[in-house]
Amino acid sequence: MDPILEVSGLTKTYSSGFQALKGIDLTIRAGEIFALLGPNGAGKTTLISIICGLVNPGQGRITAGGYDIIRQYRQARSLIGLVPQELTTDAFETVWDTVSYSRGLFGKKADPAHIEKVLKSLSLWSKKDNRLITLSGGMKRRVLIAKALSHEPRILFLDEPTAGVDVSLRQDMWALVRGLRETGVTIILTTHYIEEAEEMADRIGIIDQGRIILVQDKHQLMRTLGKKELILMLEAPVTAIPAALERFRLRAGGTDNELVYTYDSTENDISALLSAVQDCGLRIRDLQTRQSSLEEIFVQMVGRTS
């Protein structure tokens, strides 16, 4: 896929002297869902704010759809939609009016048919004449997405899109994001819900202390860094791991009847392990496997750089 957003050598130092970004290089492919993960203060919000034209950059260059966000601001910004984390809405405006107004802010001609399409896709059509103050938190978040889509952007930033919403609405939002991607919209997602990134993203980027420390395809990341565990559930308790099994670096499990073997995709010797266990006179009652979650990989990566 061709790149639609390119960030090169981006830095940002605030007047206080705090260096929020330290030479960020990042390429986003057209049509992908990209999840940007990082702890609080890592630089996620600063990076997004600069790309969206809300904060001035330091050094470096950013292009959106080939347009420089500084020299060709209007063309670049017209390609970008932003759904902020905060529920900032015009409380006494109707849904229809606030979404239509957002389209006008980008110099787009009125297009009632497009606004209708957006509202219907977000299950907001029945609320089009409601004032925002009367809507639930979940509906207000949908309105923010509608406003961001009003000018037909090709790149959509979702900053913590499901923060504070219930599980049911979160599932709806995931389905909505996938639907947007199918229409050709590129999605950049920041989230504290690691399972959200694991569920939706094509690629994962991890930012920490103002630097991008990893960008990788989600499945490749899971294969490369994700540890796998084989849990051996034995028929009888084991008080000590036999010397013949030491080379497998087994550890005790959650009960006296469990042994755990940890391996990765490049190195495993399960057949030899099972034979060795049998040779030691241990009888296996059952086997279970478990793979590291994206959350565990994230903690591992951030901890590695701290």
N, C-alpha and C positions, 0 to 999 in steps of 0.2 A: 504493500500500500504506500502511496505517496505521502510525504509529510504535509500536514496542514498548519502545524505550529512548530516553530523552531526558536529555541532560546540558546544563546551562545555567550559565554563569559559574563553572565549577569551578576552584578554585585549591587548591594544596597547597604549603606551605612547611615544610620539616623543621626540627628544633630547631637544626641546624647553620647555618641561615639559607639553605640552598639552596632555591630556588623551583623545584619540579619541574613544576608545572602553572600556567599563566598565563591563566586565563579561558577554559577549554575549553567550546565549544558544539558539540554533536554529537547528531544524531538518527539512530537506526537503525530501518529499516523492518522490519515483521514479515515473516518468511519469506525474507529476503535473506541472501546471503553477503557479509559486509563485511570487507575486508582492511585492517588498520591497519599501515601501514609507517612506519618511522623508524629512524634510526641509533641505536646504543647511547647510552643516556642521554637519549633524546629525551622520555621520559615515558610510554612505552607501558605498562610494568609498573605504574607508579604509578596510571595511569588505570584499568587493569583491576582492580588490587587494591582501589581505592576502591569501584568499582561492585560488586565481589563481597563487600564488607564486611570485607576483611582489613586495610585501612588507613583511618584516620579522614580525612575530607575537611577542607579548609579552608573557604572560602566556596563558595557555589553550591548547586545543587539537582540531584538525579538521581531520575528515576522509572523503574521497570521495570513494564511492564504497567499503568501508572497509579498504582502504589504508590510512595510516597516511601521511599527506601532507609534513611532515618534514622528517621522517625516511624512507618513501617510496615515495619520491618525484616524480620519473619518472612514476611509476605506477599510482599515484594519478593524476598527471598533465595530463597524456594521456587521462584521462576520461573527461577532462574539456575543453570547448571551450569558448572563450571570444570575444564578439563584443564590442569594446570600443566606447565611445561617440564620440571621436575625429575622423575625417576623415583622419587618417594617412595611406597613401598608397604610394607605390613605383611608382611615377608619370610616369616614362618612361618604366615600365614593362607592358607586356600584361596581360590581365585578366587570361588567361590560365597559364602563367608562374608564376604569383604571388600566385595563389591558389595552384598550384602544389608544389611550393617551401615551402609553409606553411605546407603541408603534410610531406615533408621531414624533417622539423625541429623537428618533433616528432618521427623521426626514422622509419616512416612507408615506406614500399616499394611503389614504383610508382604504381599507379592504375588509368590509364587513364579513365577506365569505370566509376569509382566512381566520378572522377572529372567532367566528362561529365554529370553524373546524377545530381550532385550538381548544376552545372551551368544551366542546363535545368530547375531544380526545382525553380530556382531564376530568370528565364527569362533572363539569361545572355549568353545563348549559342550563340546567334547571335553576341555578343560582345566579344567572346573569344579571338579574335586576335587584339582587340582594345587596345591601350595604355591607361592606367588609366587616364592620363591627359586629354583625350578627352571625358571622361564620365561626365554625370551630377552628381549632389550631391546625388540624389536618387540612381543612379546606383552604385556609389562608396560605398554607404552604403550596398547595396546588395553584393558587392565584399567582404566587411568586414565580412559579414555573411558567404559567401562561404569559405573564409579563415578559419574561426572558425570551419566550418563543414568539412574541408578537411581531418582531421585525425579521423573522425567518433567518436566524443565525445558522451558520454551519458548524460552529463550535459552541458547546454549552458547558459552562462550569457549574457544578453542583457542590456547594460548600456545606457539608454535613446535611444532606437533604432529608434524612429521616430522624434527625435529632429531636427527641421529645415526642415522637409519634408512637402509637401502639403497634403491636406486632402485625395486626391485620393490615393496617395502612402501610406499614413498611413493605409488606409483600406486594401491595398494589403499586407502590412507588418503584419497586424493582421491575415489575412488569412494564410500567410506563417507560422507564429508562431503556429497557430492551427495545420497546416499540419505537422510541425516538432514534435509536441506533439503526434500526431497520429502514428508516426514512432517509438515512445518510448523514444524520447529525453525529458529529464527534463529541463524545462525552468525557470530560475530565472531572473526576469525582474525588473529593476529600471526605474522609470518614473516620470516626473513632470505632465504628463497628467493624472489626476485622472480618467477621463472617460476611459482611456486606460486600467487601472487596473480593473475598474468596468466591462468593456467589456470582458476581456480575462481571468483574474486570477481565479484559483480555491480557493486559499487561499491568505490572505493579511497579511503582517507583517508591523508593524509601528516601526521605529527606531527614537529615538530622544535623543540628548545629549549623544550619545554613548551607549544607552541602548535599548534593544528591549522592548517596552512597551505593545505590543499586537501582538498575532498571532492567526488568526481565519479564519475559512471557510468564504468565501465572503458572502454567503447568510445568514449564521448564524449571521455574523457581522451586516448585514443590518437589520435583524430582531431584534437583541438585542439592538443595539444602534441607529438604524434609527428611527427617529420620523415620525409619520404620521400626516397629517393635513386634516381635513374635513372643506371645505370652504362653508359656507352657504351664498348663494346669495339671498337676500330678495327683495320682491317687492317694499318696501318703505325704505327710509333711517332710520337709527337708531341713535339718538343723544346720547343715554346712554344705557348701557347694563342693562336690568331689574334685580332687586335684586334676583328674583327667579332663574336666570341663573348663579349667581356668583359661585356656587359650581363647575361649569364646566370650570372655569378659561378661559372664552372666551376672545379674543382680537379683536380689529378692524382690518379689512382687508385693501385692497388697495383702496377701495371706501367706502362711507357712507352706502352702501347697503350690505356690507360684514361683516360677523363674522367668526372667525377662531377658530376651536377647535383642540387642539394638544393632541395626545394620542400615546401610544406605544403598542407593541404586547401583553403586560401583563395586560394592564389596559385600558379599553375603555367602554364607556356607551352611545353608539350612539343612541340606541333606546330611552333611557330615555331623552337624550338631545333633540331629535326631538319632543318628546311628550311635554317636557317643553317649547320649543320654540312655539309650537302650542298653548299651554295653555296661553302663554303670549300675544296671539293675533298677533304674527308675522307670516307673510305668506312667505313661501320659494318659490322662483322662480326657483332655480336650485341648484345643489350640485356638488362639485368637490372634488377630493381627490389628495393629493400629498405626496410623501415619500421623506425623506432626501436622498440626493445623498451621494456617498462615499466621495466626497470632503468635505461635511459638517461634516461627521463623523470624517474625518481625522483632520480637523481644531479643532473640539471638543476635540479629543484625545490629540493632541499636545498642545493645550491650557491648558488642564487639568494638564499637567506635567510641565508647564513652571512656 
